[in-house]
Amino acid sequence: MGLPRLPAILAGLILALLLIWFSQGTGLIHNDPDRNIWIPTELTMPLSVQVSHNDETIFFRYRWESDKPHVYHDMLRYEDGQWVRHGASIVGPDPDGTYEDRITMLVDDGRVPEFGRYGGYITVGSNMRFFTNMADKAEVAAHPHIGQLGTDEIQKHLPDTRQDVSDWRTVVSTDELREQREAGYFLDLWHWRAGRSNPIGASDDQVIAEHRFGDAGRGPFSTNWDAETKQPLFMIDPDKAGVDRLQWSDVTSGRVDFDSIYFISEEIAMPFDPDANWQNGDVIPRRLLREPGGSRGDVGVQGKGLWSQGIWDVTLSRALDTGNPLDDKQFKPQGIYDIAFAVHRDATGSRWHYVSHPFTLGLSREAEIQSHYFSGDEPTWREDGWFAVTLFYPGQVDWPQLLSKAHAGAPDIAEGKPVKPRHSEEQLAVYGVEMEFNQEIIRQWYLTLFAGLALILLAGMGLFRQFTPDAGDKS
């Protein structure tokens, strides 16, 4: 059988070119809420940090850019006789803007050594909440340990709290968890929220061990909802606040007057009155703010966090030694610590945040970030004292994946080589996005390889056919 004639070869070439076009020209990166995928427009963002301490207290000041101040979180809107919830955690940004801005910080004192090398990556286990392959909620709720924590989602946790790091189900024994905590195998989590804590000048103090917990004590908010009557438990007291309700148009406008009432707290609350002439568009916050207490109230806010001209400015403070060694990492003069940061903005929740590399913090000691000593009650911040941090979108990258053969850098992790000298924030952001579309990228690679080989083969056949005379040619 001879070679195909030129028209057939040309048709094959066109088909190969079309295959290359459709495998390369259509693009793969796109938002896909059904798979819990939403890629932010900007993959990196700047954060500025200053730290200072006196003999009793340490202060962290943060500044970051945000187009709008998202301070409303989890709202109840009155519509045709019913109270409708807005602001539950969803994939990507909340379309109504009812999800608060946040900043978080992880702190370690060296007793979680992987954290100083790889940062928050070590807290991302298998089948995490809002990952494409997130664990089945019913299975999580039925787990003999995780389910007993009152959750149906897999949240941040440390690797050694699992017998098999790639399987969230394999929680070590209760005795081992207790011994780990007593040995300091946990991360201290500072958590500032623009809606659920800042209006009352409070923050939140949490801990990451086999799960993400609040510290012992009372948190800065509770739920303002009666499940039986399907209405709020409390409303705003007009005698104390000057208003008894918010308006949906104000909530969604993107404008905030930090001196006005845009929240409900125990100090300005009264029992809900269902007969208070409620109108469509009236709003009551679904979170009731309250003064935190116990170990959970250790982290405070100096003044209040404020947004102005596109910049959030937030200062958190805490005692150097809280007296709660099972919940908090204690700071000591001349100590060296590992810290990492994360920011939620643009009305996003859950994993749609920006994170940082880990950095060393030194208290009057040389480190990447230095806490300067001051005397008196409040630090004097210097405009030239900011430490610049680049945050990046982490995508769907988990710790088991980084330890697996699928990750070319797994041998480096096994040798304890830190991530920061090896990968920039921009590289990690791109890698995180690529992992959200890993299967599609591999499939496209094979399509491109096949089309390219076909193109080379057909082009060669065409050239050979062109310069080879037909068998019947008598010339």
Protein Blocks (a to p, Z undefined) as FASTA:
>chain_A
ZZddfklmmmmmmmmmmmmmmmmmnopadcdfknopacdfblbdcddddddddfkbccdd
dddddfbacfbghiaddeehiacdehiacehjdfklpaccdddddddehiamklmmnmmm
lmmcghiehiaklccfklmmmpmklmmnopabdcdddfklpfblklmklcccfklmmmmm
mnopacddddddfklmmmnopacdddddfbccddedjdfbdcdddfklopafbdcdfkln
opabdcfklmmnopacfkbccbdcfklgccddfklopaehiacdfbdcdddehjllmpcc
ehjaddeehiacddddddfblopaklbccddehiacdddddddeehiahjlccddddddd
dehiacfbdcdddedjbdcddfklcccdddddebjadfklmmmmklmklmmmmnopafkl
mpcfklmmmmmmmmmmmmmmmmmmmmmmmmmmmmmmmmmmmmmmmmpccfklcZZ
